[in-house]
Amino acid sequence: MPTSPILPQLESIIQARKKDMPEGSYTAFLFRSGENEILKKIGEEAVEIIIAAKGEGNERLIYESADLIYHLLVLLAARGLHWEQVEVELARRFA
C-alpha cells in the first residue's frame, strides 16, 4: 500500500498542467478540449469500471478506478474545485 498522499500529489500535477498547458500532455489536451470531453471520459471510465467489476477481475477494476479518479480530478480542476472539498463533503456525511 502506498504511504504517500497520492491524490494531493496527482492534483498538484493536474493543476500544473492546467496552468502550463505543455504540448504532449494528455491532461493539457483534456483542458484544451473542454468540459464536454472531460465528461465523456468520465462516462467511459464509469462504464469500464462496471465491465471490469462484472467479469474482468480485481486488477482491472483497480486500474479502471484509477482512471476514473484521475478524470474526476481533471474535472474538478477545470471547475476550479479541489479534492479537499470532496473530502470535506465525505467527512460531513459521516461525522
Backbone as ProteinMPNN parsed JSONL, in Angstrom:
{"seq_chain_A": "MPTSPILPQLESIIQARKKDMPEGSYTAFLFRSGENEILKKIGEEAVEIIIAAKGEGNERLIYESADLIYHLLVLLAARGLHWEQVEVELARRFA", "coords_chain_A": {"N_chain_A": [[0.827, -1.188, 0.0], [0.511, 2.233, -0.832], [2.228, 4.811, 0.931], [2.402, 7.478, 0.651], [0.657, 10.585, 0.16], [-1.091, 10.265, -2.436], [-3.272, 11.336, -3.926], [-3.338, 14.189, -3.386], [-0.812, 14.772, -4.521], [-1.207, 14.028, -7.207], [-3.275, 15.782, -7.848], [-1.892, 18.197, -7.661], [-0.098, 17.948, -9.808], [-1.931, 17.891, -11.921], [-3.028, 20.469, -11.658], [-0.745, 21.972, -12.286], [-0.411, 21.219, -14.962], [-2.707, 22.351, -16.019], [-2.163, 25.038, -15.687], [0.297, 25.416, -17.106], [-0.059, 24.112, -19.546], [1.419, 22.15, -21.206], [2.767, 21.01, -24.327], [1.959, 17.84, -25.702], [1.022, 16.753, -23.369], [-1.404, 14.73, -21.947], [-3.245, 15.534, -20.038], [-3.263, 18.336, -20.386], [-4.288, 18.316, -22.968], [-6.907, 17.441, -22.424], [-7.869, 19.657, -20.942], [-7.672, 21.634, -22.929], [-9.533, 20.623, -24.714], [-11.939, 20.888, -23.435], [-14.798, 20.94, -21.164], [-16.835, 19.148, -21.982], [-15.447, 17.061, -23.25], [-13.971, 16.081, -21.108], [-16.056, 15.187, -19.454], [-17.094, 13.207, -21.111], [-14.979, 11.354, -21.029], [-15.092, 10.659, -18.313], [-17.561, 9.359, -18.241], [-16.987, 7.184, -19.958], [-15.016, 5.88, -18.455], [-16.488, 5.186, -16.183], [-18.265, 3.294, -17.244], [-16.381, 1.384, -18.003], [-15.482, 0.584, -15.502], [-17.739, -0.746, -14.533], [-17.898, -2.87, -16.367], [-15.451, -4.131, -15.817], [-15.877, -4.88, -13.148], [-17.87, -6.729, -13.465], [-16.665, -8.916, -14.648], [-13.942, -8.894, -15.269], [-12.05, -9.065, -13.345], [-10.234, -8.204, -10.296], [-7.815, -6.741, -10.56], [-8.155, -5.365, -12.976], [-10.392, -3.864, -12.295], [-9.315, -2.181, -10.318], [-7.457, -0.775, -11.893], [-9.163, 0.588, -13.716], [-10.608, 2.077, -11.883], [-8.661, 3.84, -10.96], [-8.291, 5.307, -13.308], [-10.815, 6.562, -13.483], [-10.823, 8.165, -11.159], [-8.654, 9.858, -11.696], [-9.671, 11.256, -13.984], [-11.863, 12.469, -12.787], [-10.556, 14.192, -11.01], [-9.418, 15.896, -12.9], [-11.745, 17.076, -13.953], [-12.687, 18.409, -11.64], [-10.578, 20.245, -11.319], [-10.853, 21.69, -13.698], [-13.159, 23.044, -13.131], [-12.326, 24.668, -11.135], [-12.285, 23.592, -8.635], [-11.378, 21.528, -5.765], [-9.888, 18.446, -4.575], [-9.877, 18.292, -1.815], [-12.253, 19.552, -1.106], [-14.116, 17.618, -1.755], [-13.388, 15.68, 0.083], [-14.082, 17.039, 2.44], [-16.846, 17.121, 2.151], [-17.416, 14.372, 2.215], [-16.577, 13.799, 4.834], [-18.413, 15.354, 6.225], [-20.747, 13.933, 5.772], [-20.357, 11.621, 7.228], [-19.879, 12.29, 9.823]], "CA_chain_A": [[0.0, 0.0, 0.0], [1.282, 3.474, -0.839], [2.173, 5.585, 2.17], [2.385, 8.903, 0.326], [-0.681, 11.086, -0.201], [-1.044, 10.308, -3.899], [-4.28, 12.216, -4.533], [-2.846, 15.573, -3.425], [0.285, 14.868, -5.493], [-1.803, 13.99, -8.538], [-3.997, 17.04, -8.039], [-0.882, 19.223, -7.895], [0.374, 17.771, -11.185], [-3.031, 18.308, -12.797], [-3.089, 21.942, -11.587], [0.409, 22.484, -13.043], [-0.704, 21.026, -16.393], [-3.727, 23.344, -16.363], [-1.501, 26.343, -15.742], [1.363, 25.469, -18.109], [-0.572, 23.548, -20.801], [2.547, 21.685, -22.03], [2.485, 20.193, -25.51], [2.161, 16.415, -25.491], [0.415, 16.329, -22.113], [-2.795, 14.294, -22.077], [-4.044, 16.388, -19.157], [-3.435, 19.611, -21.083], [-5.215, 18.034, -24.07], [-8.269, 17.446, -21.881], [-8.247, 21.043, -20.642], [-7.88, 22.334, -24.209], [-10.732, 20.07, -25.366], [-13.103, 21.431, -22.745], [-15.531, 20.138, -20.182], [-17.573, 18.038, -22.592], [-14.513, 15.948, -23.466], [-13.673, 15.523, -19.786], [-17.251, 14.448, -19.04], [-17.14, 11.993, -21.946], [-14.003, 10.413, -20.478], [-15.613, 10.161, -17.035], [-18.585, 8.38, -18.596], [-16.325, 5.99, -20.481], [-14.346, 5.191, -17.343], [-17.525, 4.595, -15.328], [-18.71, 2.078, -17.929], [-15.291, 0.411, -17.933], [-15.498, 0.045, -14.138], [-18.838, -1.71, -14.459], [-17.491, -4.057, -17.129], [-14.392, -4.796, -15.059], [-16.464, -5.484, -11.944], [-18.732, -7.84, -13.862], [-16.032, -10.11, -15.188], [-12.55, -8.755, -15.686], [-11.162, -9.258, -12.207], [-9.932, -7.09, -9.394], [-6.745, -5.894, -11.087], [-8.747, -4.471, -13.98], [-11.26, -2.941, -11.556], [-8.43, -1.18, -9.707], [-6.919, 0.025, -12.995], [-10.215, 1.478, -14.212], [-10.937, 3.004, -10.789], [-7.634, 4.882, -11.003], [-8.618, 6.165, -14.451], [-11.976, 7.38, -13.139], [-10.42, 9.171, -10.169], [-7.845, 10.838, -12.423], [-10.53, 12.115, -14.797], [-12.646, 13.273, -11.851], [-9.678, 15.278, -10.559], [-9.312, 16.843, -14.015], [-12.998, 17.831, -13.973], [-12.683, 19.331, -10.512], [-9.636, 21.32, -11.635], [-11.446, 22.512, -14.757], [-14.186, 23.86, -12.484], [-11.73, 25.46, -10.065], [-12.557, 22.911, -7.368], [-10.249, 20.738, -5.271], [-10.203, 17.173, -3.936], [-10.142, 18.554, -0.402], [-13.673, 19.869, -0.972], [-14.81, 16.326, -1.78], [-13.111, 15.077, 1.389], [-14.892, 17.747, 3.437], [-18.219, 16.646, 1.983], [-17.472, 12.998, 2.736], [-16.478, 13.877, 6.291], [-19.686, 15.887, 6.714], [-21.749, 12.874, 5.685], [-20.085, 10.541, 8.159], [-19.491, 12.849, 11.114]], "C_chain_A": [[0.871, 1.252, 0.0], [1.143, 4.204, 0.497], [2.152, 7.078, 1.894], [0.972, 9.329, -0.066], [-0.775, 11.312, -1.716], [-2.09, 11.252, -4.501], [-3.858, 13.678, -4.5], [-1.694, 15.768, -4.411], [-0.261, 14.906, -6.915], [-2.542, 15.284, -8.832], [-3.022, 18.18, -8.332], [-0.34, 19.15, -9.323], [-0.688, 18.246, -12.174], [-3.134, 19.829, -12.815], [-1.936, 22.566, -12.381], [0.173, 22.35, -14.542], [-1.74, 22.048, -16.867], [-3.087, 24.714, -16.545], [-0.545, 26.438, -16.925], [0.944, 24.99, -19.496], [0.55, 23.035, -21.717], [2.077, 20.835, -23.212], [2.771, 18.733, -25.182], [1.573, 15.883, -24.199], [-1.044, 15.948, -22.351], [-3.707, 15.167, -21.224], [-4.293, 17.742, -19.809], [-4.383, 19.45, -22.27], [-6.66, 18.066, -23.574], [-8.734, 18.86, -21.567], [-8.512, 21.828, -21.922], [-9.185, 21.892, -24.872], [-12.02, 20.534, -24.702], [-13.851, 20.418, -21.895], [-16.274, 18.967, -20.809], [-16.677, 16.827, -22.837], [-14.168, 15.276, -22.137], [-14.853, 14.682, -19.298], [-17.399, 13.151, -19.831], [-16.193, 10.936, -21.395], [-14.473, 9.838, -19.146], [-16.681, 9.103, -17.298], [-17.984, 7.084, -19.104], [-15.681, 5.188, -19.351], [-15.358, 4.536, -16.407], [-18.04, 3.291, -15.941], [-17.629, 1.003, -17.835], [-15.174, -0.193, -16.535], [-16.582, -1.018, -14.001], [-18.456, -3.004, -15.174], [-16.424, -4.838, -16.369], [-14.957, -5.521, -13.839], [-17.295, -6.713, -12.284], [-17.979, -9.032, -14.432], [-14.58, -9.994, -15.575], [-11.568, -8.841, -14.527], [-10.804, -7.987, -11.452], [-8.828, -6.179, -9.913], [-7.282, -4.899, -12.094], [-9.657, -3.447, -13.307], [-10.43, -1.834, -10.909], [-7.887, -0.234, -10.774], [-7.951, 1.047, -13.474], [-10.649, 2.483, -13.143], [-9.933, 4.153, -10.754], [-7.896, 5.847, -12.161], [-9.781, 7.096, -14.122], [-11.595, 8.49, -12.167], [-9.572, 10.258, -10.835], [-8.739, 11.803, -13.21], [-11.445, 12.98, -13.928], [-11.816, 14.444, -11.327], [-9.491, 16.335, -11.652], [-10.582, 17.692, -14.094], [-13.052, 18.841, -12.837], [-11.763, 20.517, -10.792], [-10.197, 22.254, -12.698], [-12.491, 23.466, -14.189], [-13.635, 24.756, -11.371], [-11.989, 24.886, -8.683], [-11.366, 22.04, -6.999], [-10.737, 19.48, -4.57], [-10.549, 17.369, -2.468], [-11.616, 18.885, -0.157], [-14.521, 18.602, -0.98], [-14.612, 15.634, -0.431], [-13.941, 15.727, 2.489], [-16.341, 17.275, 3.358], [-18.38, 15.224, 2.511], [-17.436, 12.995, 4.261], [-17.791, 14.378, 6.894], [-20.754, 14.802, 6.751], [-21.57, 11.812, 6.773], [-19.633, 11.015, 9.536], [-20.492, 12.449, 12.185]], "O_chain_A": [[1.852, 1.33, 0.739], [0.075, 4.209, 1.108], [1.911, 7.869, 2.806], [0.188, 8.522, -0.565], [-0.562, 12.422, -2.202], [-1.806, 11.907, -5.503], [-4.007, 14.364, -5.512], [-1.606, 16.807, -5.065], [0.172, 15.719, -7.731], [-2.448, 15.823, -9.935], [-3.308, 19.037, -9.168], [-0.148, 20.18, -9.969], [-0.374, 18.927, -13.15], [-3.311, 20.42, -13.881], [-2.125, 23.569, -13.069], [0.511, 23.251, -15.309], [-1.655, 22.549, -17.988], [-3.442, 25.457, -17.461], [-0.566, 27.421, -17.665], [1.519, 25.407, -20.502], [0.626, 23.437, -22.878], [1.13, 20.056, -23.109], [3.724, 18.43, -24.463], [1.62, 14.678, -23.953], [-1.823, 16.737, -22.886], [-4.816, 15.502, -21.64], [-5.418, 18.242, -19.785], [-5.187, 20.339, -22.549], [-7.532, 18.646, -24.222], [-9.864, 19.228, -21.889], [-9.468, 22.6, -21.992], [-9.86, 22.694, -25.516], [-13.073, 20.568, -25.339], [-13.571, 19.219, -21.911], [-16.333, 17.891, -20.214], [-17.109, 15.689, -22.651], [-14.083, 14.051, -22.056], [-14.659, 13.581, -18.784], [-17.786, 12.12, -19.28], [-16.552, 9.762, -21.301], [-14.271, 8.654, -18.879], [-16.696, 8.062, -16.641], [-18.426, 6.001, -18.72], [-15.795, 3.963, -19.304], [-15.109, 3.445, -15.893], [-18.228, 2.301, -15.233], [-17.939, -0.167, -17.609], [-14.805, -1.359, -16.396], [-16.35, -2.074, -13.413], [-18.666, -4.097, -14.65], [-16.487, -6.065, -16.287], [-14.556, -6.645, -13.538], [-17.408, -7.634, -11.474], [-18.591, -10.071, -14.68], [-14.032, -10.925, -16.164], [-10.362, -8.699, -14.73], [-11.04, -6.868, -11.909], [-8.897, -4.964, -9.727], [-6.913, -3.725, -12.075], [-9.686, -2.284, -13.712], [-10.818, -0.666, -10.954], [-7.864, 0.98, -10.572], [-7.642, 2.229, -13.618], [-11.015, 3.613, -13.465], [-10.311, 5.306, -10.544], [-7.741, 7.059, -12.012], [-9.739, 8.283, -14.444], [-12.009, 9.636, -12.342], [-9.756, 11.444, -10.563], [-8.582, 13.02, -13.113], [-11.765, 14.108, -14.303], [-12.32, 15.562, -11.215], [-9.414, 17.528, -11.36], [-10.499, 18.906, -14.283], [-13.42, 19.997, -13.046], [-12.128, 21.663, -10.531], [-10.034, 23.471, -12.608], [-12.684, 24.565, -14.708], [-14.381, 25.507, -10.742], [-11.922, 25.599, -7.682], [-10.459, 21.834, -7.805], [-11.847, 19.44, -4.039], [-11.423, 16.683, -1.939], [-12.164, 18.534, 0.888], [-15.534, 18.527, -0.285], [-15.552, 15.07, 0.128], [-14.449, 15.037, 3.373], [-16.985, 17.058, 4.385], [-19.368, 14.913, 3.177], [-18.189, 12.261, 4.9], [-18.229, 13.895, 7.937], [-21.573, 14.764, 7.67], [-22.541, 11.177, 7.185], [-19.076, 10.245, 10.317], [-20.336, 12.826, 13.347]]}, "name": "protein", "num_of_chains": 1, "seq": "MPTSPILPQLESIIQARKKDMPEGSYTAFLFRSGENEILKKIGEEAVEIIIAAKGEGNERLIYESADLIYHLLVLLAARGLHWEQVEVELARRFA"}
